[in-house]
């Protein structure tokens, strides 16, 4: 069975990107994938510092996040846009998860994985600019990032009270991206 890890690069309780990640996870489960939904707020990590790592090792939360990445075949990532880039929270979590432990292969949590990217924001572009740098980062660490992505603008009007996408075109685009992720992962297995 295909295993997908779904998360947003936001710690905010009522994050629109968390809504988008959950909507994507719903589509993945409907496609038959086994989905694990996590909240990065549940994985508090200090800012990555090699001196800290040398003195104290990898923080427990970073180890737990990295292990989840290792255990899953693919990722659904909803990334907020912070000043035309992805969030520092997401960057820090990725930085910690790239660190080798013992004799494990380099980038064990990322190489050979497949990701689908999405974003939403109150602005008209829906966080699109932040996905460019996230795509580059993930590609550089061995993740196959699917070419199609979704950026949902006007986030405060894009979701209903239950956090579901209101616009049928956005919902179809999200379903298509998630279906592409599931199909790609099935073919790779």
C-alpha positions in Angstrom: 0.0 0.0 0.0 1.2 3.5 -0.8 2.1 5.5 2.3 1.9 9.3 2.1 2.9 11.9 4.7 0.7 15.0 4.6 1.7 18.3 6.4 1.8 22.0 6.1 4.7 24.3 6.6 2.8 26.3 9.2 2.4 26.1 12.9 -0.6 28.5 13.1 -3.7 26.8 14.6 -6.1 27.9 12.0 -3.7 27.8 9.1 -5.2 27.8 5.6 -2.3 25.6 4.5 -3.3 23.0 7.1 -6.8 23.0 5.6 -5.3 22.5 2.2 -3.0 19.7 3.4 -6.0 18.0 5.0 -8.1 18.3 1.8 -5.2 16.8 -0.1 -5.0 13.9 2.4 -8.7 13.3 2.0 -8.3 12.9 -1.7 -5.3 10.6 -1.2 -7.2 8.4 1.2 -10.1 8.2 -1.3 -7.6 7.0 -3.9 -6.6 4.1 -1.6 -3.4 5.5 -0.1 -2.5 5.2 3.6 -2.1 8.8 4.8 -0.4 10.0 7.9 -1.4 13.6 8.8 1.0 15.6 11.0 1.2 19.1 12.3 4.8 20.5 12.4 3.7 22.4 15.6 3.9 19.0 17.3 7.6 18.7 16.4 9.3 21.6 18.1 12.9 21.9 17.0 15.6 24.4 17.8 17.0 26.3 14.8 19.5 24.0 13.2 23.1 24.6 14.4 25.9 22.2 13.8 27.5 23.1 17.1 24.2 22.2 18.9 24.0 19.0 17.0 27.6 18.1 17.9 27.0 18.9 21.6 23.5 17.4 22.1 22.8 15.2 19.0 19.7 15.4 16.9 16.7 16.6 19.0 14.0 14.0 19.7 11.3 15.9 17.7 13.7 16.1 14.7 14.4 12.4 14.9 10.6 11.7 15.0 9.9 13.9 12.0 12.8 12.3 10.1 11.6 8.8 10.9 8.1 9.6 9.5 9.7 10.9 6.3 11.7 7.7 6.0 8.7 5.5 6.6 6.6 7.1 3.8 6.8 6.8 0.1 5.6 10.3 -0.8 4.7 13.7 0.6 1.8 16.1 0.3 3.2 19.5 1.4 1.2 22.6 1.7 3.6 25.5 2.1 2.7 29.0 3.2 4.6 31.8 1.5 6.8 34.0 3.7 8.2 37.0 1.7 8.3 35.0 -1.6 9.8 31.9 0.0 8.7 28.9 2.1 8.4 29.2 5.9 11.4 29.1 8.2 9.5 26.3 10.1 9.5 24.1 7.1 13.1 24.9 6.2 14.3 24.1 9.7 12.4 20.8 9.8 13.9 19.8 6.4 17.4 20.9 7.5 17.3 18.7 10.6 15.9 15.7 8.6 18.8 15.9 6.2 21.4 15.2 8.9 23.0 11.8 8.8 22.9 9.6 11.9 25.5 6.8 12.3 26.3 5.0 9.0 23.0 5.7 7.3 23.1 6.7 3.6 23.1 10.5 2.9 19.6 12.1 2.6 17.9 8.8 3.6 14.6 10.7 4.4 14.4 12.3 1.0 16.1 10.3 -1.8 13.7 8.4 -3.9 10.6 10.0 -2.4 8.0 11.8 -4.5 6.2 15.0 -3.5 3.2 17.0 -4.5 3.3 20.7 -3.7 0.5 23.2 -3.0 0.0 26.5 -1.2 -2.7 29.0 -0.3 -2.6 32.5 0.9 -4.8 35.6 1.2 -3.0 37.1 -1.8 -4.0 36.7 -5.4 -1.1 34.4 -6.2 -1.9 31.9 -3.5 1.7 31.4 -2.3 2.9 30.4 -5.7 6.3 32.3 -5.4 7.2 30.2 -2.3 6.8 27.0 -4.2 9.5 27.8 -6.6 12.3 27.8 -4.0 10.7 24.8 -2.2 10.7 22.8 -5.4 14.4 23.6 -5.9 15.3 22.6 -2.4 13.5 19.3 -2.5 14.9 18.5 -5.9 18.4 19.2 -4.7 18.0 16.7 -1.8 16.7 13.9 -4.0 13.0 14.3 -4.0 11.1 13.9 -7.2 8.7 16.8 -7.2 5.7 16.4 -9.5 5.4 19.1 -12.1 1.8 20.1 -11.4 1.2 22.1 -8.3 -1.7 24.1 -6.8 -1.7 27.7 -5.5 -5.1 28.9 -4.1 -5.5 32.6 -3.8 -7.9 34.5 -1.6 -7.6 31.8 1.1 -10.0 33.5 3.5 -12.7 32.9 0.9 -11.5 29.6 -0.5 -12.6 27.2 2.3 -15.9 26.5 4.0 -16.4 26.2 7.8 -15.1 22.6 7.8 -11.9 23.6 6.0 -12.9 22.2 2.6 -12.3 23.9 -0.7 -15.4 25.8 -2.0 -14.3 26.3 -5.6 -14.9 23.2 -7.7 -12.0 24.0 -10.1 -9.6 24.2 -7.2 -11.0 21.0 -5.7 -10.6 19.2 -9.1 -7.1 20.6 -9.5 -6.2 19.3 -6.0 -7.7 15.9 -6.8 -5.7 15.7 -10.1 -2.4 16.5 -8.3 -3.1 14.0 -5.6 -4.1 11.3 -8.1 -0.9 12.0 -10.0 1.1 11.5 -6.8 -0.7 8.2 -6.0 -0.3 6.9 -9.6 3.4 7.8 -9.7 4.1 6.1 -6.4 2.2 3.0 -7.5 4.2 2.8 -10.7 7.5 3.2 -8.8 6.6 0.3 -6.6 
